[in-house]
Amino acid sequence: MALPLLAALPAVQAQPPREPIRLALIEGLSGPFANAGEAVFRNLLWAVERVNARGGVKLPESQGGARPLALVRFDSKGAVEEALSLLRSATDQGIPFVLQGNSSAAAAALIDALDKHNERQPQRRAVFLNYSAVDPALTNQRCSFWHFRFDAHADMRLAALTEVLRDDRAVQRVYLIGQDYSFGQQVVASARRMIAAQRPDIQIVGEELHPMGRVKDFLPYASKIKASGAQAVLTGNWGNDLTLLVRALRDVGSDAKLYTFYGNALGAPAAIGDAGIGRVLAVAEWHPNVGGTVSDAFYAAFRRRYPEPRDDYVHVRMQVLVEMLAAAIERAGSADATAVARALEGASFDGPRAGLGNLHSAAMRADDHQLQQPLVVSVMDRAGVPGVKHDVEGSGLGFRTLRRSEPAAVAQASSCRMSRPD
């Protein structure tokens, strides 16, 4: 029926496709942490698709009108030098927005390189949007006008975790273990300090830093942890370094609790299985079992987009990043990096505008470009028990909320002394 109607309409010239606003994802999409990189890509791609589904970013006609976002993949293979080379490629192509997160070492190098690039080539400036590089230095002594962090940094996450540890009176002995680079070193040092402040009666029975992404067998580390008599292990490990660690702890029969940053995804729950019930804790800005109609609908939509259990990795902060970027571009009236950076400073996440209602509350602190947001500590439990409506990665195990901390409770003072462009 539609065909005759269309034929009867006067001929109109087809509108050329709008030029997309490109976002460069510089991430380890191959190598030892490829699973984490691909999981990030899925989250960001879905966020971009959601913006484009409602018409893209609304700009004046002089700036191209409504324009879609386009996510461009750059595989750093998990190497800092490769990430720097890809940054040069992205800026040479005039891409105004760079996204990265899986490595604070890479993030620090990108910040330094982007500062220099933006100074030398003001006509090709770019903004760095960080979704998970959480070394506190990146928004303190190494802060930059061009860098915005959308994840809670390590000290913020530790503040939430150690609040729970403070009330866990059964724990008297803790083992600290992390990856041997800036982030892992920071987690171990800050954990020691925060535990001493919250629970001076706790004994730190071991500290360990291991090579990042190069340990294939964590059994020697797990054996040392078990022999120490630790009742809890605190770690910032992520990706395969976390999965292999929890599997080794299971294999040696350790019954220590695991206070983790990322123990609720990327194979960790399945690696430890039922032995993790009541013992594996994680901290994040959100998890699928926080409850509420909006949260359930958000998670259901993600699972429709990615139905395979192995793809079950979703984080609100990556949606927040893309949504706040889109809103900042619209406020700036262009995709110019400097104008968008100024529009992001002090901005709040507008859930209703994004079709996400009251899913999350967040604001970008102008002083240091650190997002302020709630954090939730959760513990592993069997799917179907009260508070665990959804499992993780088809494992039959999910996470239920132990404590929610509001932004003010986990906010940390900043030593940032930011230089802003004229």
C-alpha positions in Angstrom: 0.0 0.0 0.0 2.9 2.3 0.7 4.4 2.1 -2.8 1.7 3.9 -4.7 1.6 6.6 -2.1 5.3 7.2 -2.3 5.2 7.2 -6.1 2.5 10.0 -5.9 4.7 12.2 -3.8 6.7 14.9 -5.5 10.3 14.0 -6.1 12.6 15.3 -3.3 16.4 15.3 -3.2 17.8 12.8 -0.7 19.6 14.4 2.1 23.2 13.5 2.3 24.2 11.6 5.5 25.3 13.8 8.3 29.0 13.7 9.1 29.4 11.7 12.4 31.1 13.0 15.5 33.9 10.5 16.0 35.0 9.0 19.3 38.4 7.2 19.3 38.5 4.2 21.6 42.1 3.4 22.4 42.1 0.2 24.2 43.7 -3.3 24.5 41.4 -5.2 22.2 43.9 -8.0 21.8 46.5 -9.4 24.2 46.2 -10.5 27.8 43.3 -8.1 28.7 41.4 -8.4 25.4 38.3 -9.6 27.2 38.2 -6.4 29.3 38.7 -4.3 26.2 36.0 -5.9 24.2 33.6 -5.7 27.1 34.3 -1.9 27.3 33.7 -1.7 23.5 30.3 -3.3 23.8 29.2 -0.9 26.6 30.4 2.2 24.7 28.9 1.0 21.4 25.5 0.4 23.1 25.7 3.9 24.6 26.4 5.4 21.2 23.6 3.4 19.6 21.2 4.8 22.2 22.1 8.4 21.5 21.9 7.8 17.7 18.5 6.0 18.1 17.0 9.3 19.3 18.4 11.3 16.5 22.0 11.8 17.5 23.5 15.0 18.9 21.4 18.1 18.1 23.6 20.9 16.8 22.8 24.1 14.9 22.6 23.7 11.1 25.8 25.7 10.8 27.5 22.9 12.7 25.9 20.2 10.6 22.6 19.9 12.4 21.7 16.6 14.2 24.7 14.4 13.9 25.3 10.8 14.9 28.2 9.6 17.1 30.6 7.0 15.7 32.9 4.9 17.8 36.2 4.2 16.1 38.3 1.2 17.4 42.1 1.6 18.0 43.7 -1.6 19.4 46.7 -0.7 21.7 47.2 -4.4 22.5 47.6 -3.3 26.1 50.9 -1.5 25.4 51.6 2.1 26.5 53.8 3.0 23.5 51.1 1.6 21.1 48.5 3.7 22.9 50.6 6.8 22.3 51.1 6.0 18.6 47.3 5.5 18.3 46.7 8.8 20.0 48.8 10.5 17.3 46.8 8.6 14.6 43.5 9.7 16.1 44.5 13.4 16.4 46.0 13.4 12.9 42.6 12.3 11.7 41.0 15.2 13.6 39.0 13.0 16.0 38.1 15.4 18.9 37.3 12.8 21.6 39.6 10.0 22.9 38.3 7.3 25.2 40.5 5.0 27.3 40.5 3.4 30.7 42.0 -0.1 31.1 45.4 0.9 32.5 46.3 3.9 34.6 49.8 3.8 33.2 48.5 4.2 29.6 46.1 6.9 30.9 48.9 8.9 32.5 51.0 8.7 29.3 47.9 9.8 27.2 47.3 12.8 29.5 50.9 14.0 29.1 50.9 13.5 25.3 47.5 15.2 24.9 48.6 18.2 26.9 51.6 18.7 24.6 49.6 18.0 21.4 46.8 20.5 22.4 49.4 23.1 23.2 51.2 22.6 19.8 48.2 22.2 17.6 45.2 24.2 19.0 43.3 23.7 15.8 43.3 19.9 16.4 42.7 19.7 20.1 41.1 16.6 21.7 39.5 15.7 25.0 40.3 12.6 26.9 37.4 10.8 28.5 38.5 8.1 31.0 36.0 5.4 32.0 38.2 3.2 34.3 41.8 4.3 34.8 41.5 4.9 38.6 44.9 5.9 39.9 44.1 9.0 42.1 47.1 10.9 40.7 45.3 11.4 37.4 42.9 13.9 38.9 45.4 15.1 41.6 49.0 16.0 40.8 48.7 14.9 37.1 45.3 16.5 36.5 44.6 18.2 33.2 42.0 20.4 31.7 41.7 18.0 28.8 41.1 14.9 31.0 37.8 13.9 32.6 37.4 10.7 34.7 34.0 9.0 34.9 34.9 6.2 37.2 35.4 6.6 41.0 39.2 6.6 41.6 40.9 4.0 43.8 40.7 5.9 47.0 37.0 6.5 46.5 36.4 2.8 45.9 38.5 1.9 48.9 36.6 4.3 51.1 33.4 2.4 50.3 35.1 -1.0 50.7 36.7 -0.2 54.0 33.4 1.1 55.4 32.1 -2.5 55.0 35.4 -4.0 56.3 35.1 -1.8 59.4 31.9 -3.5 60.4 33.1 -7.0 59.6 34.4 -7.8 63.0 35.2 -11.4 62.1 38.1 -10.2 60.0 41.3 -9.7 62.0 43.9 -10.5 59.4 44.1 -9.1 55.8 46.4 -9.8 52.9 46.9 -7.0 50.2 47.8 -8.0 46.7 47.8 -6.0 43.5 49.3 -5.5 40.0 52.8 -3.9 40.0 52.1 -0.6 38.3 50.8 2.8 39.4 47.3 1.7 40.1 48.1 -1.5 42.0 50.8 0.2 44.0 48.3 3.0 45.0 45.6 0.5 46.0 48.0 -1.4 48.3 49.4 1.8 49.9 46.0 3.4 50.4 44.4 0.2 51.6 47.0 0.0 54.3 46.4 3.6 55.4 42.6 3.3 55.3 42.4 0.0 57.1 44.6 1.5 59.9 42.2 4.4 60.2 39.0 2.3 60.1 40.2 -0.8 62.0 43.5 -0.3 63.8 43.0 -3.8 65.3 43.4 -5.5 61.9 46.8 -7.0 61.1 48.1 -6.8 57.6 49.7 -10.3 57.2 51.1 -9.8 53.7 51.6 -7.4 50.8 52.3 -8.5 47.3 52.7 -6.8 44.0 52.9 -9.1 40.9 53.8 -8.4 37.2 50.7 -7.1 35.4 49.3 -9.4 32.7 52.2 -11.8 32.8 51.4 -14.3 35.6 49.9 -17.5 34.2 49.9 -19.4 37.5 48.7 -17.7 40.7 49.0 -20.8 42.8 52.3 -19.7 44.5 50.6 -16.4 45.5 47.4 -18.2 46.6 49.5 -20.6 48.7 51.3 -17.7 50.5 47.9 -16.1 51.2 46.5 -19.3 52.7 49.6 -19.9 54.7 49.5 -16.3 56.1 46.2 -17.1 57.8 44.5 -14.2 56.1 40.8 -14.0 56.7 40.3 -11.5 53.9 42.2 -10.5 50.7 41.9 -7.0 49.4 42.8 -6.5 45.7 42.3 -4.0 42.9 43.2 -6.7 40.3 41.1 -6.7 37.1 40.7 -8.8 34.0 42.5 -12.1 33.8 44.8 -11.1 36.7 41.7 -11.2 38.9 40.1 -14.3 37.4 43.3 -16.3 37.7 43.9 -15.1 41.3 40.4 -16.1 42.6 40.6 -19.5 40.7 44.0 -20.2 42.4 42.6 -19.2 45.8 39.7 -21.7 45.2 42.1 -24.4 44.2 44.3 -24.1 47.3 41.1 -24.2 49.5 41.4 -20.7 50.9 38.3 -19.5 52.7 39.4 -15.9 52.9 36.9 -13.2 51.9 37.7 -11.3 48.8 37.3 -7.5 49.0 37.6 -6.6 45.3 37.2 -3.7 42.9 36.0 -5.9 40.0 35.0 -9.3 41.4 31.5 -9.2 39.9 32.4 -9.7 36.2 34.7 -11.0 33.4 34.7 -14.6 34.6 35.5 -14.1 38.3 32.2 -15.3 39.7 32.3 -18.5 37.6 35.9 -19.0 38.5 35.2 -19.3 42.2 31.7 -20.7 42.0 29.6 -21.4 45.1 32.6 -21.0 47.3 32.3 -17.3 46.8 28.8 -17.0 48.2 29.0 -14.5 51.1 32.7 -14.1 50.5 33.3 -12.2 47.3 32.7 -8.5 47.6 32.8 -5.9 44.8 32.4 -2.1 44.6 30.9 -0.2 41.6 28.7 2.7 40.8 25.8 0.3 40.1 25.1 -3.4 39.6 22.1 -5.2 38.1 20.5 -6.1 41.4 20.3 -2.6 42.9 16.5 -2.9 42.3 13.9 -0.5 40.9 11.9 -0.4 37.7 14.4 1.9 35.9 17.4 -0.2 36.8 15.6 -3.5 35.8 14.5 -2.0 32.5 18.1 -0.7 31.8 19.6 -4.1 32.4 16.9 -5.9 30.4 17.6 -3.6 27.4 21.3 -4.4 27.6 20.7 -8.1 27.7 18.4 -7.8 24.7 21.3 -6.1 22.8 23.9 -8.6 24.1 22.1 -11.9 24.9 25.1 -14.2 25.2 26.1 -14.9 28.8 29.7 -14.3 28.1 28.9 -10.7 27.1 27.1 -9.9 30.4 29.3 -7.0 31.4 27.4 -3.7 31.8 28.4 -0.5 33.7 26.3 2.6 34.1 29.4 4.9 34.1 30.0 4.2 30.4 26.5 5.2 29.6 27.0 8.3 31.8 30.2 9.1 29.9 28.5 9.1 26.4 25.4 10.8 27.6 27.2 13.6 29.4 29.5 14.0 26.3 26.4 14.3 24.0 24.8 16.8 26.3 28.0 18.9 26.5 28.4 19.0 22.7 24.8 20.3 22.5 25.4 22.9 25.2 28.6 24.0 23.5 26.8 24.2 20.1 29.7 22.4 18.4 32.1 19.4 18.7 35.1 21.8 19.3 37.2 20.1 22.0 37.8 23.3 24.1 34.2 24.3 24.1 33.0 20.8 25.0 35.5 20.6 27.8 34.2 23.8 29.3 30.7 22.5 29.0 31.6 19.3 30.8 33.0 21.1 33.8 30.5 21.2 36.6 27.9 19.3 34.5 25.4 16.8 36.0 24.1 13.6 34.4 20.6 14.1 33.2 19.0 10.7 33.4 15.5 11.7 32.2 17.0 13.4 29.1 18.9 10.2 28.3 15.8 8.1 28.8 17.3 6.6 32.0 15.1 8.3 34.6 16.5 8.2 38.1 18.9 5.3 37.3 22.0 7.3 38.5 23.1 10.6 39.9 26.4 12.1 39.0 28.2 15.4 38.6 31.6 16.3 37.1 33.6 18.2 39.7 35.1 21.3 38.0 38.1 21.5 40.2 39.7 18.3 39.1 37.4 16.7 36.5 36.6 13.8 38.8 33.0 12.5 38.5 31.2 12.4 41.9 28.7 9.5 42.1 27.3 7.0 44.5 29.1 3.7 45.1 27.6 0.3 46.0 29.3 -2.5 47.7 27.8 -5.9 46.9 28.4 -9.5 47.9 28.1 -12.7 45.8 25.0 -14.9 46.4 23.0 -17.5 44.6 20.6 -16.1 42.0 17.0 -16.2 43.2 17.6 -15.4 46.9 16.1 -12.1 48.1 18.0 -9.2 46.5 19.6 -11.3 43.7 17.1 -11.2 40.8 19.8 -11.5 38.2 22.9 -13.7 38.0 26.2 -12.8 36.3 27.4 -14.3 33.0 25.0 -17.2 33.3 26.9 -18.5 36.4 23.8 -18.9 38.6 25.5 -16.4 41.0 24.8 -12.8 41.4 25.4 -9.9 43.7 23.2 -8.3 46.4 23.7 -4.9 47.9 25.5 -4.6 51.2 25.9 -0.9 51.4 25.3 2.2 49.3 27.5 5.2 49.8 26.3 8.6 48.6 28.8 10.8 46.7 29.6 13.0 49.7 30.6 9.9 51.7 33.2 8.7 49.3 34.4 12.1 47.9 38.1 12.7 48.4 39.9 16.0 48.6 42.0 16.9 45.5 45.4 18.4 45.2 44.8 19.4 41.5 46.1 22.7 40.4 44.6 22.9 36.9 45.9 25.1 34.1 43.1 26.2 31.8 43.5 27.5 28.2 42.7 31.1 27.5 
